[in-house]
């Protein structure tokens, strides 16, 4: 099933975080192999990312998550731990941050 990433991140989502379509510098998604859901990610020109989930059947879950610009490993590890505390799976976190699930696992193991 194909979809347009710009229809997932609508103007309302962007405006909620003080952004416009012209601020988007990258759009991408990763598929969760277990569930078939996709994590859609829009990277802004200020380094922040907006993330949404699209289920295997194409349902767009309306919660947009803003991830701050990550400038170092310590900050990345703190974001990983925060997302895990908020019930995000390792696969979801990996897709949100564009890193491997193994990296997420290693960070969470070293709490």
C-alpha positions as CSV (number, residue, x, y, z in Angstrom):
1,X,0.0,0.0,0.0
2,X,1.5,3.3,-1.1
3,X,1.1,6.6,0.7
4,X,2.3,10.2,0.6
5,X,4.3,11.2,3.6
6,X,3.2,14.8,3.3
7,X,-0.4,13.7,3.8
8,X,0.6,12.1,7.1
9,X,2.2,15.3,8.4
10,X,-0.4,17.9,7.7
11,X,-0.2,21.6,8.2
12,X,-2.0,21.3,11.6
13,X,0.8,18.9,12.8
14,X,3.5,21.2,11.6
15,X,1.9,24.4,13.0
16,X,1.4,22.7,16.4
17,X,5.2,22.7,16.7
18,X,5.8,26.1,15.0
19,X,6.8,24.6,11.6
20,X,5.7,24.8,8.0
21,X,6.0,22.5,5.1
22,X,9.0,24.6,3.9
23,X,10.8,23.6,7.1
24,X,10.8,19.9,6.2
25,X,14.2,18.8,4.9
26,X,13.6,15.0,5.0
27,X,10.7,12.6,5.0
28,X,11.2,8.9,5.7
29,X,9.6,5.8,7.1
30,X,10.6,2.4,8.4
31,X,8.4,-0.6,8.6
32,X,8.1,-2.7,11.8
33,X,8.7,-6.2,10.6
34,X,6.6,-7.8,13.4
35,X,3.5,-5.6,13.1
36,X,3.7,-4.2,9.6
37,X,3.2,-0.7,11.0
38,X,5.3,2.2,9.7
39,X,7.0,4.9,11.6
40,X,6.9,8.1,9.5
41,X,9.5,10.7,10.3
42,X,9.7,14.3,9.2
43,X,13.1,16.0,9.9
44,X,12.9,19.8,10.3
45,X,15.6,22.3,9.3
46,X,16.1,23.1,13.0
47,X,17.1,19.5,13.7
48,X,13.9,18.4,15.4
49,X,11.9,15.5,14.1
50,X,8.1,14.8,14.1
51,X,7.1,11.2,14.2
52,X,3.8,9.4,13.5
53,X,2.7,5.8,13.3
54,X,0.8,4.3,10.3
55,X,-0.7,0.9,10.9
56,X,-0.3,-2.0,8.5
57,X,-3.9,-1.3,7.2
58,X,-3.1,2.4,6.6
59,X,-4.6,4.0,9.7
60,X,-2.6,7.1,10.7
61,X,-2.4,7.4,14.4
62,X,-2.8,11.1,15.0
63,X,-0.3,11.5,17.9
64,X,2.6,13.5,16.5
65,X,5.7,13.2,18.7
66,X,8.4,15.9,18.6
67,X,11.9,14.7,19.1
68,X,14.5,17.4,19.9
69,X,17.7,17.7,17.9
70,X,20.2,15.2,19.1
71,X,23.7,16.5,19.2
72,X,25.6,13.8,21.2
73,X,25.4,10.2,22.4
74,X,24.4,11.1,26.0
75,X,21.4,13.1,24.8
76,X,20.5,10.3,22.3
77,X,20.6,7.7,25.2
78,X,18.4,9.9,27.4
79,X,15.9,10.2,24.6
80,X,15.9,6.4,24.1
81,X,15.3,5.9,27.8
82,X,12.5,8.5,27.9
83,X,10.7,6.8,24.9
84,X,11.1,3.4,26.5
85,X,9.6,4.7,29.8
86,X,6.6,5.9,27.7
87,X,5.9,2.5,26.4
88,X,7.5,2.7,23.0
89,X,9.0,-0.6,21.7
90,X,12.7,-0.9,20.8
91,X,11.7,-1.2,17.2
92,X,9.6,2.0,17.4
93,X,12.4,3.9,19.1
94,X,14.9,2.7,16.5
95,X,12.7,3.8,13.6
96,X,12.0,7.2,15.3
97,X,15.7,7.9,15.8
98,X,16.9,6.2,12.6
99,X,19.2,3.9,14.5
100,X,19.3,0.1,14.8
101,X,17.2,-1.9,17.3
102,X,20.4,-3.4,18.6
103,X,21.7,0.1,19.6
104,X,18.4,0.8,21.5
105,X,18.7,-2.6,23.2
106,X,22.3,-1.9,24.3
107,X,21.4,1.5,25.7
108,X,18.4,0.1,27.6
109,X,20.5,-2.8,29.0
110,X,23.1,-0.4,30.4
111,X,20.6,1.7,32.5
